[in-house]
Structure formats: C-alpha cells, structure tokens
Amino acid sequence: MTEQKRALKALFMAMIIAAAATFLPASAAHADPASQAGTNCSLVQLASLDMETQPDGTFAVPVALNGRNVNLLVDTGSQTSSVSSETAREFGLGIRNIGRVGQFFNGIIIYQSATIDSYKLGESTSKDGGDFIVLPDGMIEPSVYGMLGPDILQHYDIEFDFLRGKFNLFQPAICDSDVVYWTKDAHAELPVKFDGAHHIVTTVVLDGKPMTVIVDSGSSHSFMSWTTAKQVFGEDGKNPDVKLLTIARINNGRPVQIYSHPFVLLDFNGVAVKNPDIYVVADNYFPARWRDETQIILGLSVLRQLHVFVQYGKQKLYLTAAETNPPAIPPPAAPGVPAHPAGP
Amino acid sequence: MKPVLAASLLVLLFSGAAEADGYQDFNLGLVSRNRQDWDATVKLMTLALSEPDLPPHLKVVAYFDRGTSYLGEKQFDAAIADFTTVIQLKPDYIEAYSARASAFAAKTQFAKAIDDITKAISLRPVYRPTYYQRIAIYTATKNMEAAIADCTTLIKMSPNEAMLYRLRGTTYRRNGNYDLAIADEGTALAINDQVAVDFRERGFDYAAKGDFSNAVDDFNSEIRLSVDLTLPYMRKGAVQWDWGKFADAESSFEHALKIQPQQKYGFLWLAITRGKTSTAIDSDMSQRFSASDLTKWPGPLVALFLGKATAGDVDSAAKRADAASQIGEICEAQFFIAEWQQIHQLAATRKFQEIAQTCADDAVIRPAAIAESNRPVAP
C-alpha cells in the first residue's frame, strides 16, 4: 500500500471515528482514536487550525462550542479545558460551585464548573462535551472565550507551527514514524512524561544544569522560582545581573515582582535556544504541586522560537527551530486534509 | 532522519541577533512588550513591520503591541493610528476599540472614547471590564446617570456580586445620592459582611450626609477587619474631628501614629486636633522627621507645625506642584495654614468656606473645611 493510500485509509478511519464520536457518550468519545485506527504509521492530520496570536504572544484557535464558533486559548499548562465566566453567562451555562479544584499561576483559585454539550475542532473532529472549569471574570481578554486544556489535547498528537500560525492536530501515532515532516534540518527528540493533569513534563539542560520543565503553551512568560534559582544556580539575591524587570498582574491576579536572569543556553537535547527569556519569581506564585514537581514553566517566550510536535500517546516531544528549511520533497497531502505547509 | 545528538550539532536560535528577520524581531518585540519596555517594543515592532517576511498572521498583533507601547509612552496620536490600523485589518477586534478608547480618553476626546468603548461592548456585551472602562469615563465627565446605568446593567448580569453594588454605591455618592449609595453598600454587606472596604465606603456616605455616629460605627468595623492599618484610624479620626468630638479624634490619630509613627498626615491631623484640645505636640515629634522628609509634600506642612517653615514657604511649595497635584496641594495648604493660624491666634488669611470651594469634591480636606466653617467662632 502506498503512503498516500495508507494516509487516505487512516483519514477515512479518523472521519468515521469523529462522526461516531458525536453520538457517543463523553467517555467513549474520549477513547483513544488510535486504538481503533489499525496499525497505520503515517501522520494523519485531523485539523489544521489558524493561530490567533494574542498581544502577549499566547494564541487561540477556532473551536465550535455548543455549535458556536469561538476562539479558545491553547493551554497545555492548565488542568482542564475552561470557559470564562463571561462565556458561561453568554451561553447561559449553569455554573456550579465545586469547591477548590485547582489553581492557576499567581494564586488564581478555580472553584466553578459548567457543562459544555459539544465541541468541535476544525472540520473533521467533533466531540461530546463535558465539564469545563469556569475562569474568574476578566482573567482572559474579551476576544477569547476559554482555554483548550490537556484533557482534550491529550487525545491527539499536536503540532505548534508558530512561524506559519498553524496549530495542527493529528491522529495519535501508534508506531514510530517520520514525525518531523516539515524539514530535514536537525531536530531534537525528547522523552516526556505526563503528570496527573496530563501536563507535558520533560528534562532540558539550562546552562549545563538538567532541569525538569512543564511545557506551557498558555503562558506568555517562562518562569523559575527563587528556590530553584538558589538551589541550582546559587542565586542569593545579590547577583547584580539579576534585575527587577517589572511588576505585572499575571492572570489578572496579585502584582508579581519579575526578575530577569542572564541565562545563556537552553538545550533541548540538541536544539538550543540562546539567551532564553526565563523570569525568576517568588515561589508562592507557583501552584503548590508545581513547586514540587517542576523547576521551570516553559512558556511562549521560549516556545515561539521553536517548532514543536507533541506525541501524547508515544510520550515524545519533537523540536526544531521555528524557521527551518523545507524538506526536499514535501509529503503528499490527502484530499480533504489541509496540506502540510511548505517551508519558508 | 535521526535526531541530533546533544552537543554534536546544536541549532542555536539567536534571540537578540542584530540581523534578525521579521519573525525574530516580532518575538523580541513580544518579549519587550511583556517586560513593559515600551521604547524597545516600538522599535522592534516597527522593525518587524518593515520586514517583508513578517508572517501576515502576525501583523495585527505587531500593530496592536506597538500601539500599546505608544500608549505606554504617552504618544497618544501614534497609538490611535496603530489601533485604527488594527481595526481596519480586524474590525471585530474588541481589545483594539478598548485600547483606542484609552488613547482618546488620555487626549480628553471623551466622546470618541465612549464611541469606541460602546463598540467594544456591542461586540461582547457580557465582558465586564469594558463597562468599568466606560463607567470611569462617564464618571470623569460627570455623566453620572450614564455611569449609574452601566452599574445597574452589571448588577443585572451578576446580581450576587457584592463588588458591583459597591461600585454603584460609590457612583451614587459622586452624584450626591447618599441614601441610594448607603442602600447599595448595605446590599454588598448583606452578601458578605467581612469586607472592610464596604464598611469604609458606607462610612464615607454616612459622613457625607452628616450621620457621624453611623460613620464612626462603620469605620470601627473597618478597623476590626483591617489588622494594624493606619488609614482606617485616620478616617475615623477625621469624621470625629468633623463631628467636633476632638478628644475621640485625638485618640484615633494617636492610634494611627502608633502603627506608623512617620505618617505625615497623621501628624498633621493630630496637630490640629491638639490645637482644639489645647494639648501641646509631643516634644519627640520633631525627631521623627528628617530634613529630607520635609521637602516632599506634605512635608512642608509638617515643617510648618514643627516651626521649621513659614506659611509663605508652604504656600510656595504648594504652588510649585505639577498640574496634576496642584489643586489638591493648594487646598491642603490653605486648610492647614488656616488651622495653624487659629492655633497661634493669628489673623486668618482665608475663611474656611472659601477654602472648601478651592478643594476637589472628593478631597479629604473639604468636609473638614466645611465643618470648620459651620462651627461657632471662638470668642
């Protein structure tokens, strides 16, 4: 079977699964599509969504919520998908107080949820909904209606192509394949693990020190706590190169004193970002669990310089520079599926 | 292709490279924008926009962030031009209308600001911060009925949110509707009676309508809920002073100064209260303030009461203030000079009624000046 035919077959299977998912209860709809898709190793793109870049560098993608097209931020760092309070009011959703179920950076407590009947990403995937958490008023900008979290994203393999402004969803890989289809340039491959909230956790090397990081596409900044800065880099608050940059109300919460640190090189197993913009902030702004499990929240200040592909199922992270040379022969595009974009 | 091995082939992504193209300039511009380094953001986004290879999907944000940076640098015309470009490129971009409204408001073009905010509200009627923005402009332009109407819209949207009743309450107060303000603050307290600020706001309203007893009760509640804060004692003391209960006021200001011994306004209020009770200022008071403390406002007033400056010095200092603070400082200077003249039995240069007229409506001094003008003149 040719690559193209395999891709077509897999696409057909994906469409059947997607169509069926519309009529299945939430638990079935969330079942791993790969488990029903046979043994095809080709990349099967399920959706290619336009990134709507926000003023701080985060990005939203179009999602049909309860049949209505809105923009949701893509946030691999949240716990659950969410809607803003404004969206809950606008959609007439019943808001339930469910006790403290989570916390965003900077002490933003989550204690409400609402039920979404359905959501749809792109043209080819439609899912029954479920419980979305409700964000406090004014936490996100008015053009954005909520956040797409790991509870949904984990059912796909996902690609961040920041340069071309595309967020691509793929059928989860079930075997090793040529994931980095967009270039033949050097790439990095890192094993990842997922914590209880399906956060993407991996190890990188910052200025020669191995560090545990969470890949957080919902954070415009990258953060390290003062404790980590002290333990790993010996920062005692007296280094003149560590400077107070600004005080910002992150997540519309308390004012946060943000310090810069002159880090030199962040190495993702071969692909490296020079002078990574990682802020140092007080420990208490981190959600409690993150303080124990991660040393850096890797946000878009770093990620935007990369082209990122996450295989949730295979627990792998592939990275290249954001700008790369295209492959000599572009991969074939299946009819009805957006072609992989050509390189610059 | 196999992944590269660590250290064998590093792909270095140069942040900060001078020869960076549109995408790199844009990313650096984002970093600068998030650091609130407005000057750098303007330069980098201008560079990015001039690059032919800036991806088209990033142009709207590049213009928006440059506009925000111009706003941060108070270059309002440039900001308006960029936000207008954003709106042309993306007519449903709510944030651009709100941002342009801020620039128009800064230029005191309030009608245009209201038009833009109204457009933003029409695009997302449930988004509360946009109403707050319009309420602020209605309030600044003294269109209080419209401000109150927006508050009422918000309350209908979220009838169980105490802070919205507080917002309408303070708006009622600015419109002189003290009873309606007190009713709204009462509703806020019925929802949650552990919020100090709601007692404080209601205390202001009781004081404004001359109900000093209830005002003091509310400031006592504020004190109970605010651990070791100076200002609640100051507020209570000021109301007791207006009420003519000078011994109680003295006690309140002393409490404030125990918490924060170098509170200059606390010292000033204590000084004029002791003038009423014929008690001398403690001898150690002058040791609390260094020479540098006495240069910055209200330092010159403190210097007057410590015998280290003349009324003329204070007058001159107030008149040297920048435009934004001059009205407030002149009001304070006139009031405290008049009090100082009373204490020292000097001929008054101004009557308290006149002084009250020079003060802004919401100046702390204004009710005190009115209270003084209503007191019987000492024989």
Interface residues (C-beta under 8 A of the other chain):
Chain A: D50 M51 T53 Q54 P55 D56 G57 E86 T87 R89 E90 D137 G138 E141 P142 S143 L163 R164 G165 D178 V180 K184 D185 A186 H187 A188 E189 V205 S220 H221 L245 T246 A248 I258 S260 L265 D267 N269 G270 V271 A272 V273 K274 N275 P276 D277 L300 S301 R304 Q305 L306 Y318 T320 A321 A322 E323 P344
Chain B: M1 P3 V4 L5 A6 A7 S8 L9 L10 V11 L12 L13 F14 S15 G16 D21 Y23 N27 L30 V31 R33 N34 R35 Q36 D53 P55 H57 L58 V60 V61 F64 D65 T68 Y93 I94 E95 S98 A120 L123 R124 P125 V126 Y127 R128 P129 T130 M157 S158
